[in-house]
């Protein structure tokens, strides 16, 4: 089975499937701009969810049947794995752990001025979390796994 590899970019994501690379039209800087350079409000998060869904859902047609492991070498996604698992040595996180961390972000967005200690307070982190949560959900991925910072094959 072809490996699936996700790379975050400023204005596009790249989903690698085997040796093929598919750009997806959403990126970290795009969402940070939509968040107005700060942690997202509930409305900004809701609007961004729709934008991310529109960008990642079409990629489902390219995924090999039965694929469940999404790999990355992205440092921001590795930080996300650490936050989602509560383990600074972890190299993988389940979709459930990502969903739980996203729920923390959603709750925080409903409480202006509230800061949750489990969540790095960076709009880039919030953007990466949103992208990953939507990708894993819509692509049916059960695990995100970080691998060494080697370039994509």
Secondary structure, 3 states (H helix, E strand, C coil): CCCEEEECCCCCEEEEECCEEEEECCCHHHHHHHCCCCCCCHHHHHHHHHHHHHHHHHHHHHCCCCCCEEEECCHHHHHHHHHHHCCCCCCEEEHHHHHHHHHHHHHHHCCCCCCCCCCCCCHHHHHHHHHHHHHHHHHCCCEEEECCCCCCC
